[in-house]
């Protein structure tokens, strides 16, 4: 099994992803929020790239919820922001949610070249990694691509840290595994800070940007590991529970 990590979704191409399973990570906060919403009973999440497209869905079906952010903040006229804490069961249960975010929804779209696409986060990483390994072995799939969303079209540290946790799980579960250099670097970084990711992320741009906006609770939420028993897959243009 070969594990490849990409620091930003703009690095991936159809040629790279076409024979792989992909894990898309936008740890702070899009994939964490989508996973939490699905675990709280949302029927589907429809990721879209722009605000106008999201509003068109609402015009066609008023029952859908609009969620997302620009610059980390709620979009004017939307029902929800991009904070996982906003996606409570009483709000999202039985609902379809149309989401657009600065990085995460674009990363999911770009990963659509892969054979299957899963959402990654600390909050459900172990469950997701174990499911992917089971399915990959059944499907004779030999490549796993970890696609980091990045921040503002650049590398972002928190996604790489989460990619390192996935690499750690894969290395633990597989006897024979090949990792590329970025997977190895993310693994080494994660192992150094696995007990306190805040210790390294407190120096990073996006972490501090969200902190300045008042989202400290979101940071605590998204950096907790494996408390969500839910695997989410992006297929047929929607995110669903597998």
C-alpha positions as CSV (number, residue, x, y, z in Angstrom):
1,X,0.0,0.0,0.0
2,X,1.3,3.5,-0.9
3,X,0.2,6.6,1.0
4,X,0.7,10.0,-0.6
5,X,0.0,13.4,1.0
6,X,-0.6,16.6,-0.8
7,X,-0.2,19.9,1.1
8,X,-2.9,21.7,-0.9
9,X,-5.7,20.5,-3.2
10,X,-4.3,22.5,-6.1
11,X,-1.4,19.9,-6.2
12,X,-3.6,17.0,-7.2
13,X,-4.5,16.0,-10.8
14,X,-6.7,13.3,-12.4
15,X,-3.6,11.3,-13.3
16,X,-2.5,11.2,-9.6
17,X,-5.9,10.4,-8.1
18,X,-7.6,8.2,-10.6
19,X,-6.5,4.9,-9.1
20,X,-6.7,5.9,-5.4
21,X,-8.9,6.3,-2.4
22,X,-8.7,9.9,-1.3
23,X,-9.0,11.4,2.2
24,X,-9.8,15.2,2.1
25,X,-8.8,17.1,5.3
26,X,-9.9,20.6,6.2
27,X,-9.4,20.2,9.9
28,X,-10.3,23.8,10.8
29,X,-13.1,23.5,10.1
30,X,-15.0,22.3,7.0
31,X,-14.5,18.5,7.1
32,X,-14.8,18.4,10.9
33,X,-18.1,20.4,10.7
34,X,-19.5,18.2,7.9
35,X,-18.7,15.0,9.8
36,X,-20.3,16.3,13.0
37,X,-23.4,17.4,11.1
38,X,-23.8,14.0,9.5
39,X,-23.2,12.3,12.9
40,X,-26.0,14.5,14.3
41,X,-28.5,13.2,11.7
42,X,-28.2,15.5,8.7
43,X,-29.4,13.5,5.7
44,X,-26.8,14.8,3.2
45,X,-24.4,17.7,2.8
46,X,-24.1,19.2,-0.7
47,X,-20.7,21.0,-1.0
48,X,-20.7,23.8,-3.6
49,X,-17.9,26.2,-4.5
50,X,-19.6,29.6,-4.5
51,X,-22.3,31.5,-2.7
52,X,-24.6,32.1,-5.7
53,X,-24.8,28.3,-6.3
54,X,-25.7,27.7,-2.6
55,X,-28.4,30.4,-2.8
56,X,-29.8,28.8,-5.9
57,X,-30.4,25.5,-4.0
58,X,-32.3,27.5,-1.4
59,X,-34.4,29.2,-4.0
60,X,-35.3,25.8,-5.5
61,X,-35.9,24.2,-2.1
62,X,-36.5,26.3,0.9
63,X,-36.2,23.4,3.3
64,X,-32.4,23.1,2.8
65,X,-30.1,24.8,5.2
66,X,-27.3,27.0,4.0
67,X,-24.0,26.7,5.8
68,X,-20.5,28.0,5.3
69,X,-18.0,30.9,5.7
70,X,-15.9,33.4,4.0
71,X,-12.9,34.6,5.9
72,X,-13.9,32.4,8.8
73,X,-17.2,34.2,9.3
74,X,-20.8,33.3,8.5
75,X,-22.0,34.4,5.1
76,X,-24.8,37.0,5.1
77,X,-28.2,35.4,4.6
78,X,-27.0,31.9,5.5
79,X,-28.6,29.7,8.2
80,X,-25.3,28.5,9.6
81,X,-21.7,29.3,9.8
82,X,-18.7,26.9,9.6
83,X,-18.5,26.1,13.3
84,X,-19.2,22.5,14.2
85,X,-20.9,23.7,17.4
86,X,-23.6,25.3,15.3
87,X,-24.6,21.9,13.8
88,X,-26.6,20.6,16.7
89,X,-28.9,17.6,16.4
90,X,-32.0,19.7,16.9
91,X,-30.9,22.0,14.1
92,X,-29.7,19.5,11.4
93,X,-31.5,16.3,12.0
94,X,-33.2,15.1,8.8
95,X,-32.0,18.1,6.9
96,X,-30.1,18.6,3.7
97,X,-27.3,21.2,4.1
98,X,-25.7,23.1,1.3
99,X,-22.3,24.2,2.3
100,X,-19.6,26.5,0.8
101,X,-16.3,27.3,2.5
102,X,-13.2,29.0,1.4
103,X,-11.1,25.8,1.1
104,X,-12.8,22.6,2.2
105,X,-15.6,22.4,-0.4
106,X,-13.2,23.3,-3.2
107,X,-10.9,20.5,-2.0
108,X,-13.7,17.9,-2.1
109,X,-14.5,19.0,-5.7
110,X,-10.9,18.7,-6.8
111,X,-10.6,15.2,-5.2
112,X,-13.5,13.9,-7.4
113,X,-10.9,12.2,-9.7
114,X,-10.3,9.6,-7.0
115,X,-12.2,6.3,-7.0
116,X,-13.7,7.0,-3.6
117,X,-13.4,10.1,-1.5
118,X,-13.7,10.3,2.3
119,X,-13.7,13.2,4.7
120,X,-10.9,13.3,7.3
121,X,-10.6,14.9,10.7
122,X,-9.1,14.1,14.1
123,X,-12.6,13.6,15.4
124,X,-13.2,10.4,13.5
125,X,-9.8,9.5,12.0
126,X,-9.3,6.0,13.5
127,X,-12.8,4.9,12.4
128,X,-12.3,6.3,8.9
129,X,-8.8,4.9,8.4
130,X,-9.8,1.4,9.5
131,X,-12.9,1.5,7.2
132,X,-10.7,2.7,4.3
133,X,-8.2,-0.1,4.8
134,X,-10.9,-2.7,4.9
135,X,-12.5,-1.4,1.7
136,X,-9.1,-0.9,0.0
137,X,-8.1,-4.5,0.6
138,X,-11.4,-5.7,-0.6
139,X,-11.1,-3.6,-3.7
140,X,-7.4,-4.4,-4.3
141,X,-6.7,-0.6,-4.0
142,X,-3.0,0.1,-3.7
143,X,-3.0,3.9,-3.3
144,X,-4.3,6.2,-0.6
145,X,-4.1,10.0,-1.3
146,X,-4.4,12.4,1.6
147,X,-5.5,15.7,0.2
148,X,-5.1,18.7,2.5
149,X,-7.3,21.6,1.8
150,X,-4.9,24.3,2.9
151,X,-5.7,27.9,3.8
152,X,-6.1,30.7,1.4
153,X,-4.4,28.7,-1.4
154,X,-1.4,27.9,0.8
155,X,0.0,25.1,3.0
156,X,-1.6,25.0,6.4
157,X,-0.1,23.2,9.4
158,X,-3.2,21.8,11.0
159,X,-4.2,19.7,8.0
160,X,-0.6,18.3,7.8
161,X,-0.8,17.4,11.5
162,X,-4.0,15.5,10.9
163,X,-2.5,13.8,7.8
164,X,0.2,12.6,10.1
165,X,-2.3,10.9,12.4
166,X,-3.8,9.1,9.4
167,X,-0.2,8.0,8.4
168,X,0.4,6.8,12.0
169,X,-2.8,4.7,11.9
170,X,-1.9,3.2,8.5
171,X,1.7,2.4,9.6
172,X,0.3,0.7,12.7
173,X,-2.3,-1.4,10.8
174,X,-0.2,-2.4,7.7
175,X,2.9,-4.6,7.7
176,X,3.9,-3.3,4.2
177,X,3.4,0.4,3.6
178,X,5.2,2.9,1.4
179,X,4.9,6.6,2.3
180,X,6.0,9.6,0.3
181,X,8.2,12.3,1.9
182,X,5.3,14.5,2.9
183,X,3.5,11.6,4.5
184,X,6.7,10.8,6.4
185,X,7.2,14.5,7.5
186,X,3.5,14.7,8.6
187,X,3.9,11.5,10.6
188,X,7.0,12.7,12.4
189,X,5.4,16.1,13.2
190,X,2.3,14.4,14.5
191,X,4.3,11.9,16.7
192,X,6.1,14.9,18.3
193,X,2.9,16.7,19.2
194,X,0.3,13.9,19.4
195,X,-0.4,14.6,23.1
196,X,-0.9,18.3,22.7
197,X,-1.4,19.6,19.1
198,X,-2.1,23.1,20.5
199,X,1.6,23.3,21.4
200,X,2.7,23.6,17.7
201,X,-0.5,25.0,16.2
202,X,-0.4,28.0,18.6
203,X,2.3,29.4,16.3
204,X,0.3,28.8,13.0
205,X,-1.6,31.3,11.0
206,X,-5.0,29.8,10.6
207,X,-5.3,28.6,14.2
208,X,-4.5,32.1,15.4
209,X,-6.9,33.7,12.8
210,X,-9.8,31.6,14.2
211,X,-8.7,32.3,17.8
212,X,-8.8,36.1,17.1
213,X,-12.3,35.7,15.6
214,X,-13.5,34.1,18.9
215,X,-13.6,30.4,17.9
216,X,-11.5,28.9,20.7
217,X,-14.2,26.3,21.4
218,X,-14.0,25.2,17.7
219,X,-10.3,24.7,18.0
220,X,-10.7,22.5,21.1
221,X,-13.5,20.6,19.4
222,X,-11.6,19.9,16.1
223,X,-8.4,18.9,17.8
224,X,-10.0,16.1,19.9
225,X,-9.4,12.6,18.6
226,X,-11.8,9.8,17.8
227,X,-15.0,10.7,19.6
228,X,-17.2,10.5,16.6
229,X,-18.3,7.0,15.4
230,X,-19.1,8.0,11.8
231,X,-17.4,7.6,8.4
232,X,-18.4,10.1,5.7
233,X,-18.0,9.7,2.0
234,X,-18.3,12.2,-0.8
235,X,-20.0,10.6,-3.8
236,X,-22.6,11.6,-6.4
237,X,-21.9,15.2,-5.4
238,X,-23.1,14.8,-1.8
239,X,-21.6,13.8,1.5
240,X,-23.3,10.9,3.3
241,X,-22.6,8.5,6.1
242,X,-21.3,5.1,4.8
